[in-house]
């Protein structure tokens, strides 16, 4: 006798949805390197919260199932960057990256968790209380990362292996900027940073 597979709450939710243009869906995502906490509000009420792996393509496919009702998908700007926003934009989904410092905060101290954060993001998006930041393309984001590392205090960049650590880290980061027109920019930036590292070696 075949064992009937039990569907998760998330699977049941996405299996039964049948949205129309009369529905309104807002999504808040608390993004981390390994997983995301996602809250979905439907017509003014919390519909579901769940955890999903931090797979941008999988998340975009999931969000597409919310069409044509999805009005806004939001997440905070942070260490994970803007790659998720760019993938969602390519899928023609209404995404906004939010300035963390502009998110409304309660005056009284309240409990904080990833699940609460994603719920608040969805709720604030629905109430139009969030401030968006511009989403850079992959080249612009790569250039920003270079500037951040270059501007770090010397003490923060110092590692046992010396300046080579900074250059190695930049090589790793810049290699992820896959557009071909970035090659000359990356080469020039790395050459300048290598020169900087040599000229400042031993001066920490």
PyMOL commands that set and color helices and strands:
alter all, ss='L'
color gray80, all
select helices_A, chain A and resi 9-16+56-64+83-90+100-102+114-126+138-151+154-157+164-174+180-199
alter helices_A, ss='H'
color red, helices_A
select strands_A, chain A and resi 25-31+35-42+45-53+70-76+95-98+132-133
alter strands_A, ss='S'
color yellow, strands_A
deselect
rebuild
show_as cartoon
